[in-house]
């Protein structure tokens, strides 16, 4: 992480001013450090290092800063009750996030240590290994790329659990970070038992509007014997800490996800940190046994373009990725130079009209929702000439020119939507996808149609929807948990810190059949070479049995 020479937010400054007032005397260094810690959390980091703060042009030397912080009454060592915590590795935390990290690490280590080793395993079938460990252990992490069988492993786990004595009495909770991911999980496990239904983590824990707490916590645990969480890479540190705390000590906790995908929008890269710590642990340590990494992709042939490109991107090998994009003969993965912003509408016209015309002309909501899974435009950014907002505007302009929609009419038939804010009363959640169509049951008035987790059609007045946006194009972040037949990934014309190999990997692996990338070679190469790096002490905390706050002598920081 690098602390850029840009303005702090109003919240960062208010926090810095507050701690400076608490400190009393000359506390410019404390104010700067407080603002940097606040900003780091907003940028997705759990902490900021003294060296990173000192690298700023407006900062003192690291030695001076360290001395000031260690002598400050608002900065304490691990275990002290102070607004900021400076640990033995010079990592500066907001106290609440230091507590989240330590509580989560201790809870995971306790669960792993309480697990009984699984019976002798057939190491040639990692899905069976994962299922056996999940049934035998209190804590299991199952990671793997798209098509490696994570969902199939969940169904195997459920069958094994139900086959046990009193298995039918087990209280099994299924959850995911978003409503869309929960619906996919529900659809997948219905083959085992029709009554299974996944929910969002917030709903599982008992969301309290206007509060950072939940109904369920360590003092009021979940009424569950097994808790299975899918798409765990999307779960931030604060939410994961609260989730793990609410799982009863005797219950099994099973996390599934792709550690190589984009990390959570909020602070932390929890799944990646857990996987890194487990992989580094000694073979006989409980934490090592908690991790199973599925390897074989059943979705993509190793000779296919999507597999070759995504693997090269994941490895950070730009030459191999671009070579695969240029050499693919099966049309699974294609690359074209980014057209100028002026030429973008003309370049998109044929693709956009061909892909979305069936949705705009559809009468059957189920058919229209199914067609939306066939193609989507993905973007790395929201704003600018190659961002989501402009791409959606271009698409609507092309449809208006073709006479498919009335220009600037508001809601219109065939308009795809993505929900951007949870609404527990309506049962609509951030990431849910729907479509506007005339409703024959309401005299052809426009309604917003969504699918429930059970696959049933739900209809709403558009005016009643929570915050939402048009979704011919969507960000890569919003696409997490989705599967599309084909997609077009458009990167901005200038390189950005937002463009990383994790973003590219996540986007490419959303496609089942074909991915097309529009980008300059320079931007593409730089993105492949840039790996997400989020400051965290979670890996260290998991790799030590020392008291909370002392993270041992291993190299500090997250590998992410």
N, C-alpha and C positions, 0 to 999 in steps of 0.2 A: 504494500500500500504506500502511496505517496500523498502527502498532504499538499494539495495544489494551492497556489497563491491566488485563491479566489475568495470572494466574500462569504462570510459565515451567514447562516440564516438568522432571522430575528430570534428564534428560539435558542440557537446556540449562544447568541450574544447575551440574551437575558439570563441564561444559565451561568455564563461566565461572570456577568455583573453580580449575580446573587452570591456566588462563591467568593468573589473578591470582597464583597461587603462582609461576609462571614469571617473572612480571614483577617480583615482589619487593616493592618499596616500595608506597606508597599507590597502588592500582590499581583503585579502585572503578569508574572510567569504563571501563577496559579490561574489567573483569568484565561490566559492563552491556552493552557493545558485543558481547562474545563471545556472551552469552546471546541477544541480539537476532539476531545472524547465524545462530546455531544454530536459533532458532525460525523465522526467515524461511525457511530451507531446508525445515523441516518443514511450513510453510504453502504450499510450492510455489514459492517465490522462489529465484532464484540468488544474490541479494545483498540487502543492506539499505543504505539511504543514511544518511549522517550526519544529515541533516535529519529523517528519520523517527525515528531514535533520540532525537534532541534534542526531538522533539515529545512524548515521554513526560513524565508529571508527575514521575517520579523521575530525570530526566536533566538534566545541565548544559546550558548553551547550546551551539549548534552550533560556535561558535568555540572554546570551551573543549574540547569533545569532540574536535574536529579536531586541536587542538594536542596533546592528550594521546595520541591515537592515532598521530600522526605521530612522536611522540617515544618511542613504546613499542618495546621490543625484540621483542615478540611480534606486532607489526603492521608489515608491510613494504610497500614499493612493488611494483608489478608486476615480477616477476623476482627479488625477494628470497625467500630460503628461510625463511619465517615461517609460523606457524599461520594468521594472518589477513592478507589483502591489501587495501589501501586504494588504489583506482586514482585517476586524475586527475579523475574525475567524482564523487569522494566516495562511491563505492560500496564497501562493505565485504563481502568474500567470505570464506568458508571456503576455504583455499588449494586444496583438491582441486577445488572447483567453479570457481574461477578458472582452474585448469589445464584442466578439461574444456571450458570455454567458449572459451579461447584455442586449444586444440588442434583443436577442432571447426571454429572459424572459419578457421584456417589451412589445414586439410585441405580444406574446401569451396572456399576461394579458389584453392588450388592445382589442384584438380580442374577447376574452372570455367575457369581460365586455360589448362589443357592441352587443352581441348576445341577441336575444329575446328568452325567454323560449319556449320550444316546447309545443304544446297542450297536454292535458291530455293523459298520456301514459299507455299502457297495460304492466305493469311491468312483466307479465308472459312470454312475448315474447321479449327477449332482442334484437333480430334482428330488430324487428319493432321499438323498442325504439331507437336503433342506427340510423336507417334510418330517423326517424322523427326528431331527434336532428340534424342530418347532414344537413337536408333541412332547418331547422329553424334557426340554429346557424351559426356564422361566423367561429367558430373553434370547431372541433370535433375530438376526438381520439377514435378509435375503436380497441380494443386489444382482443386477444383470441388465444388459441392454435390451432394447425392444426385441420381442420375439424370442427371448431366451427361456420363456416358460414360467415367469413369475406368477401370472394369473393361474395357470394350470397347477402350479405348486400349491396355491391357496386352496383350490378345490380338493387336491389330494390331502392337504392338512385337515380340512373339514371332514372328509370321509373317515380319516384315521381317528379323529377325535370322536365322531359320532359312533364309531364302531367299538369304542371302549365301553367297559361296564359303566353304566349310568351315563353314557355319552349323550343320550337324548336329554338329560337334565342339565347339561352344561349351558351356562349363560354366555353366549358368544356375541361379542360386539364387533362390527365391521365399520371402519371409518376411513375417510380420505380428506385431504385438505379442502377440496372444492366439491360443489354439488355435481359438477360434470364427472369428476373422478369417482365420486360415490355411486353415481348412476351406472358407470361402466363396471365397477366392482360388483354391484348388485346383479347386473345382467350376467356377469361371469359365473357367480356362485349359485344362481338359481337352479343350475343343473344338479346340484347336490341336494338342495332343499328349497322349495318354493317360498318358504316363510322368511328366508334370509333377506335382510335389507340393510344396505350400508347407509351411513349418514355422514354428514360433515363432522369434523373434529369439534367444531364449536358447538354444534347441536348435541353431540355426544356428551360433552363436558357440562352443558347447561349454560348457554350464553346469557349473560346479564347485561342488558343494554346500558351503555354509559359507564361500564365498569371493566377494569382489566382482569377481574377475577371471574371464576366460574362457580356454579353450584357444587360441582364435584372437585375435590382437592384431596390432599393427604388425610384430612380430618373427616371428610365426607366422600369416601372412595366410590368408584363406579360399582354398580351391581353386576359384576362380570367375572367369569372364570377365565375367559380368553379374550384378548383385545388384539385385533389385526388391523394394521394401518397401511394402506396402499399409498403410492406416490409420496413416500416419506421425504424425498429430496426437496419437496416444496414446503416442508414444515420448518419454520424458523425456531431459533433457540428458545424464546420466551414460551411459545406455544408447546414445543416439545417438552420443556421442563414441567409445564403445568399438566400436560397429558400423562407423562410418566409418573408424576406424583400422585395422580388420581387413580392409577391402576392398582388394585389391591395387591399386597405383597405376595399372596399365594397364587395370583393369576399369572397366566402366560401372556407375554407381550411379544408380538411379532411385527417387525417393520419390514416393508418391502419398498424397493425403489431402485432407480438407476443413479448410482453415485456420480456418474459422469455428466448428468444433465445439469441445466442451470440450477443454481442454488435458490433458496427462498427469496422472495421479494424483500421481506424484512430481514433483520440482522441474523447472521449466522450461516454456516454451511454444515448443518448438524450431521446429516447422513454421511457426507464425505468425511467428516472428522471422525465419526465412529468407525467407518470402514478403514480409514487410514490407521487408527489406533489398533484395531483388531488385527489388521494385516501385519503390523509391526510387533505385536505381542508374541511371546514365546509359544510354541506349538501346544504345550500342555496347559497354558493359561486359559481360564474360563472365557475370557473375552475373545480369544482366538477361536474357540469352539462356537462362539455365538454367531460368527460370520460365515455365510455360504455365498460364494460368488458364482452365479450361473454363467457359463461360457458359450455354449452352443446356441446359435441363432436358428430357430426353426422358420423364421419369416423371410430372411434374406439369404440367398445363396452366396457363398464366399466369392464366387466369380462374378457376381452381379455388381452393377454400378453403385447402388445405394450402400451395400456393405463395404465395398472397397473405399469409397469416398468418406463415409462416416468413420471407418476405422483409421484412415490416414489423418483425418481432422482430429480425432480423439487422441492420436499419438503426437499431434503437433507437427506432422510432416507435410509441409506445404507443397513440396515438389511432388510427393506421391499423390496428394489429394488433387492437385491440378492436373497431373498426368492421368489420373483415373477419370477426371471429368472430360478430358480431351479424347481419351481412348475408348470410352464406353461405346459399345456397338449395340447394346440392347436397349438404348434410350432410357435406361432407368435413371441415370444422372446426367444432366446436361449443364453447360455453363455458357453464358453469353456475356459479352461486354455490356456494361450498364449504358443504356441510351441516355442522352441528355434529357434534362427535365422538360425541355420544349417538345422533344420527340416521344416522351413517355406515353401520352394518350394514344398516339397512333400505334406505338409498339404493343400496347395492351389491348387495343380494340378487338382484334380477332379472338384472342384468348378469353377475354372477359365476357364477350357476348356469347361465345360458344359454350362456356362453362356455366354461366348463370341464367341464360335464357330459359332453360327448363324450370328453374325455380320461380322466375318472374311470371311464367305462363301457367304455373301449376294451379290446380284446383284442390288436389288432395294433400292435406297437411303432412300426413305420414310420408307420402312420396316425396314431397318437397324437402322435408327434414333429412330424408335419406340422401337426396341429391346434394345437399349441402356438405355431406361427408366426402363427396367425390373430388372437390377442388376448393382450394382457398389460397389467397395471397398472404404470405407472411412477411412481416417487416421487422427490422431491428429496432426502429425508433417510432415514436408517435408523431413527432412534428417534422416539418421541413418538406422539401419537394419529393422525398422518397419515404415519407412517413405514413403511418396508418391513416391519419386524418385526410391527407391529400389524396392518397390512393383511393379511399372510399369516395371522395368527391369526384375524382376522375371517373370511377366506375359509374356513378349515378349520372354524370354528364353524358357518358357513352350510351347509357340506357335511354336517356331522354332523347338523344339524337336519333336513336333507332326506333323511337315511338313506343318503347316498352313501359315507360313510366311518364307521368306528368311532371315536368320540371318544377322543383321547389314546392312540392305539394304537402310535405310533411310525411306521415306514414303512408306507405304504399304497398300493394300486394307484391309478395316476393322479396321483401326487404329482410335480410338476415340480421339478427340481433345477438349481441352478447351482453349478458347481465354483468354489471361492474360493482354492484353492492348487494350484500346479503339482505334478504327480506324473509324472515322466519315465518311471518304470518301467511305470506303467499307461497312459501316453499320454493322460492327462487334464490339462487346463490351465485356469487361471483364466479364467472366462467361459464355459466349455463348458456347454451345456444338455443335460439328459437327463430321463428320466422313469422312475418305478418302476412296474412292471407284473408280474403273474404270468407266469412263463415256462413255456410248455407243454413245453419241452425239459428242464425240471427239476421235473417233477411239480407244476407251478403254484406253485412257490416264487417269492417276490418277487425280482426282479433289477432292477438299474439299467441302462437301455438308453441308449446314446449312438450317434451316427453318426460314423464315421471321416471323414477328409478325402476318402476315395474314395467316400463315400456308403454304406459297408457298416455293418451293424448290429453293435455291440459290446455285450456284456452283462457285468455285474460283480455280485458279491455286494455288497449295500448296505454291509455292515460293512467292506469293503475300500476304500471310496471315500476319497479325500483330503477335506480340509475342504470342506463344501458347505452349502447352505442351500435351504430351500423357496422356490420362485420363481413363485407366482401373481402376486406383485408383486416388482419389482426396482428398484434405483436406476437413474437415468438413466445414470450412469457405467457400470454393468454392461451397459446396453443398447447401448453403442457397438459398432458393427460388426454390429448386428442389423437385420433388416427384418421388420416386422409388418404384417399387413393392417390391423388396427385397434388402437388403444391408448387407454387412459384415463390421463391425467396428473393426479395429485393433488398439489397444493402445500400446504404447511403453513399454518396459520391466521395465523401471525405472520411478518413479513418477516425475512429472514436474509441474511447475506453470501453464503451458499451459493446463493441464488437470483439467477441472472444471465441475461442474454440468451443467452449461449452454452449454458447448461443448457436453456433453453426451446427454442432452435433445434435442439439435438441431439435432444431428446425429440420435438418435432413432426415432424422429418424422418425418424424411424424408421418412421413410418406410410406405407403405400402407398395406402390407401384412405380411412381416416377417423381423425381424432384428436379426442378430447373432453378438455376441460380443466376441472377443478374447482378454482376458486380465487376468493378475494375480488378485487374490482377493484383495491383498493389494493395488495395483494401482487403481483398480476399487473403492474401499472404499474411498481412499484418494481423488480421483477425485469427487466423490459424495459429499464429505464433504467440498470441496473447492468451494467457490462462488466468481464470478468475483467481484472485488472491484475496482472501478474507481473513483478517486478523482474528485469532481465536486461541484460547488456551485449552480448549476442550480435549484435543488429542493428548496433550501433555497430562492433563488431569486424569485421563483414562489409563495412562500408561504408568501410573504410580500408585502405590498403596500407602503413601505418606498421608498425614493428616490434611484435611481440606485446606487449600490455599498454598501448600508447598508442592510444587510441580516437578520436583526432582531435577536431575542434571541433564535430561535429554534436551535436544535442540528445541528451542521454543518456537511457537507460532504454528499456524495451520499450513498445510501443503496446498490449500486452496487459495 
